[in-house]
Amino acid sequence: MSLVASPVLPMKHLSRFVAPLNDLAVIGISGPDAAVFLHGQLTHDITGMASDRARLAGYCTAKGRLLGSMVVWSGQKDDASVLYALVKADIASALIKRLSMFVLRAKVTLQLSSLKVLGITVDHSCSDENTASTDLLKHAAVISAQQKPWDVVRSAGGTWIAAPSDDRDTARWWFVASDPGSPSVQAALETTGNGADDECWRAADIAAGLPWIDAATQDIFIPQTLNLDLIDGVSFTKGCYPGQEVVARSHYRGTVKRRMAYGIVAQAGDRSAGTLAGTDIYKTGSPDAPCGRIINAASCDSLHVLIEVQLSDLPTQEFRLEKADGPVIELLPLPYRTKVDSE
C-alpha cells in the first residue's frame, strides 16, 4: 500500500495557540559530574552538546530496549550549571530511581523539577489579524524566523526549545516556564486555550515523527524501531552506554527489520487516544497474530498514530487498529527519509 498525502493536517486550523503539556515533566540533573554521568547513560553525546542546542536521546536497558526518550538541554540554577531532561510524566520518577542506581561515587543529583512545560505553535501561513496575541506568542513569532529544530533560546520567563514540525510554515516551541504562575503564562493560556490544544500538540509531534516512550511502552523498542537513529537521537561515535552493543550491532549489520510509521484512523469511534499506547495492530485478513503496536496516539480532528511495523510490510499491507477487521490505519509520509523510502 503506497503512502499518500494526508487530507487532514493536524495543526493547520490553529494559527497560534498555547497548550499546557501536563503529560510532560522535567528532570534536573545537577552536580560537577552531571554531564559526564548523563553522557554515559544516554544514546546521544551530552558532553559535546552546545549550550544553545538541545539533544534528543534515549535511555536503554542493557539489552538495548528503551526505558525512556527525552529532550536534554543545559541551563542554570542558583548560579550553577544544570542539565534538564524533558520526559513523559508517568515515567519521570522511575527514570530518576533507575538512573540514581548508577550514580555511585559521581557528584550528581537527580530530582523532579517543578518547571511547567507549555507547547507554543505559530503558523506563519495564516493571517493573525483576528487572532488574539500575547507576549509569549509574540515572542515565539519573532524568534521563529531565525531558529531551527532543537535550538535553545533563553528569556527572562523561561527556556524556549524549538520542536520539530511536519510543516515548514509552522514553528513549534516547548516553553519551559521558570514561573508557571507569571502573568504572561496565565494570559497566554486564558487567551488561547480551548481544552483540546494539548491533544493537537501531541498530534503534531506524531506528524513530525517524534516518538515518546511512556509507561505503556517501556522496555519494548530499540532506538532504531522508533527511528531515533534517523532523527539525530543516537550517536554511533560517542562510546559506551547501556544497550550500546545491541544498538550498534543493529546499525552496522543492517539488521533493523522494524520501523516506525505514521498514520491516521478516520473511523476511530469513541476510543480514547490516551489509552492506546502499546495497543496491538493487525494486517487486514490476518487475525491470528498482531503485526505491531501503537507507539503514540492523539486526537485532533482524526486519530493520529505512530505505529511499529515490519519494513517489509509497509509498501503492501493495510493495517488495522486492535483487530484484523478493526478501523483502517491510513499510512501517511513522515517528514524525513526512512530506509523504506530509499529502497
N, C-alpha and C positions, 0 to 999 in steps of 0.2 A: 504494500500500500504506500503510495507516494505521500510525501509531506506536502501540505497545501498551505496557502496563505490564510491567516485567521480572519474570519469575518467579525470577530469580537476582539477589540483592543482594550484591555482592562483599564487603562488609565486615561484614555482619550477624552472621556466626558468629565474629567476632573482637572480643570486647568491649573488650579492652585489649591493645595489643601495641606493641613497638618493633622497627623494621626498619632494618638498616644499608642506606643508599642509596648503594651504591658506584658506581652509574651516574651520579651527580651529582658535580659539582666546584664549588669556589668560587674565583672570580677576585677578587683585591684590586685596587682602583683608588685610588691614593693620590696626594697632592700638592695644592698650593694650588688648582690648576685642575681637579681631578678632576671635580667636579660639573658645571661648565660644559662640559668636554670631553664627558662622557658624555651630557649633555643634547643636544648637537649631533649625536650619533651614533644615538640610540635613538628609538623611536616614541612614548615617553611623556615626560612632564615630570619631569625629575630634579631641577632646581634648586628646584622648588616642593614636593618630597617632604618630608613631615613626618618628624621623627626617630622617631616611634612607628608609622610605616606603611612597608610595602614596596610596590613597584610591579612589576607585570607589564609587560614590554616586549619588543619585537622589535628585531633588528638586521638591516638590509636592504642589498642591493646598490643601485646607482644605478637599477636597473630595478624596484625595489620587491620583489624576491624575498628571502625570509627566509634569512639565514645562521645565525640563532640566535634562540631565545626564552629569556627569563631572568627571574628574580625579583631585584630590586635593593633593597638597603636600606643604611642608613648605620650606622657603628659607630666604634669607637675602637681604635687600635693604637699602642702606645708613646706614649700621651698625645696622639696626633694624630688628626684626623678621617680616616676612610677609607670608601670605598664598597665594597660587596661585590655580586657578581653570581653567582647560582646558575644553572648551566647543565649541559647534558649533558656528561659527562666526555670523550666521544670527540670533541667539537669544541672543548674549552676551549683547547687550545694554538693551534689555528688561529684562534680568535677573538682571542686575545691578539696573535698575529702580525699579523693584519689591522688591528685597532684601533691597534696601535702605529705603523703606517704613517702614520696621520693625526694623531699627536700633535704633530709639527712642533716649534714653539717653546713649546708649552704645558708647564707644570710638572706632569707627570703620569707616574706609573709604574704599569704593569700587570704583575701576576705571579700565577702559580698558587699559591693558598693551600694549606696543609696541613690546613685545618679539615675535620673529619669531619661528615657530614650523616646524621642519623637521621630516620626517619619515625615519629611517635608518634600513635597513634589511641586515642581514648577514646569508647566508645559509652555514653551516659548512659541508654539504654533498657534496658540489660542489668544484671542483678544481678552485683555484684562480690564476693559473699561467698566464693565458691570460686575467685576469680581472684587469682593471685599479684600483688602490687603492689610497686613500687619507688619510690624517691624521685622519679625522672623521671616516672613515671606518675601519682603522687600530685600532683606539681606541675602536670602537664598538666590533670588533672581540676579542680584548684582554679581555674586561670586561665581555663579554657574557658568558665566560666559568664558571664564578662563580656566576652569578646572576639568579634570578627567577622573574616572573612577579610581577610588582608593586614595585620592588626595585628602589631606587633612588641613583644615583651616580653623584657627583658634580665634575666639572672640571673647568679649567680657562675660557673656552669658553662658558660654559653654564651648564645646568642640563640635565642629562640622566634619563629617566623613562622607565623601562622595560615593554613593552606591551605584552599582551597575544598572543599566537600563536597556530595554529592548528597542528604544526609540531615541534617535539622535536629538529630537526636539524636546525630549523630556529629561529634566535634571532631577535627580533624587538624592536626598541627603538624610543620613542619620544625624540628628542633632542630639548630643548628649548634654543635657542641661545641668549646669552646676547648681542652679537654684530652681527646682521644679515649680516652686510657688511664685516665681517672679511675675510681675505684671505682663511682660512680653510673652511669656509662655502661656499664661492663662488667657490673654487676649486672643492669641492665635487659635487656641483650642475652642474658645467660645464663638469665635467668628466663623471658623471653617468646619468644625467637627460636626458630622452628621450621624455618628454611630456606626457607620459601615466603612469609614475610611481605613481603619486598620486592616480589614479584610482585603480591600483594594490594594493597600501597600503590599501585603503578602502575595497577592496575585501578581503584582508587578515583579516581586522577587522571583516568582516562578517563571514568568515570561522572560526574565533576564537570564534564566538558567542558573540561579543561585540557590543551592540546596542548604537546608538547615537540618542538623541532627537534633531530634528531641527524644524524650524518654521512650517513645514507642519504637524508635529505630536505632537505638544504641546497640553496638556490638553485632551489627548485621553486615554493613557495607565496607568494602575497602575504598580508599580515596578515589581510585580511578572509576569505580562504578558510579560515583556521583560527579564525575567529570572534573574533580578538583585539579587534576593534572592539566586540564585544558583551559582553566581559568586562573592560572597562577596561584593555586593553593598548595602546591607541592614543589619543593626544591629537591632536585636529584644530585646536588653537589654539596649540600650543607653538612653531611655527615650523619652520625647515628641519632636515632630517636626510637621510641618503642614502635615496633612493627616495620622499621625501615627496610629490613631484609626482604620481607614479603612484598612491600610496595615497590622496591627497586627491581625485584625479580620479575614482577608482572610487567613493569615498564620496559626493561631491557630485553626480555624474552618475547615481548609482544603477545602475552597470554591474556590480555584483557578481553573477555568474551561478553561482558555485560556492561551496559552504559545507561546513562540517564537520558530520558526523552521528555518532551513537553507535550501536553495535550489538554483538550477542553472536553468536558462532559456536558453536553447541552441539555440532556434529559436526566438530571441527577435526582429529581424528585425532592423530597424533604430531607435528604441526607445532610448531616452536619459536617462541614469541612474539617472542623477541629477534631473529629474523631476518626478521620480516615487514614492518618499516617500509619504505615505498616499493613494496611488492608491489601489482600491479595487481588491480583488482576489475572484475567484469563484470556486465552485466544479464542476467537469465535469458532465454535464447533469442537472445542477440546475441553470438555467438562471435568475430566478425570484429575487434573493437577493444575495448580496455578503456574503461570509463566513469569511472574514478577510481583512487585509490590508498589504501593503508593509511597513515595518519599515525603512529599508535602502536598497540601491541598488548601485552596482558598476560594471563597465565593465572591465574585464581582461580576455581575450580570450573568455569567455562567460559572460552572465549577472548573477551576484551573488546577491542573495536577502535574507534578513531576513524578515520573514512573521509572522503575528499574526494569530493563528488558534485555533479552539476548540481542546482540548486534545483528546476528543472522536473521532475526525475526522482523527487524524494523522495516525493511523495504517491502515485505509481502504480507504481513499479518495484520488482522484487525483485532484490536484489544478491547476488552470489556471489563467493567468495574464489578468486582465481587463474585461474579459467576459468568459462565460461558455465554449465557443469554442475557446478561445484565446490560446496563447502559453502555453505549459505544463511547470509546475514548478517541476523539478525533486528533490525530497527531499533527503538530504544528512545528515549524522550524525554530530552532534555537538561534539566538543572535550571534553565535560563534560557531566556528567549524568544529565538527566532531569527526572521528575517524570514519564513521559511516558515510559522511559527506564526500570524503576524498577517495572512496573506493570505487 
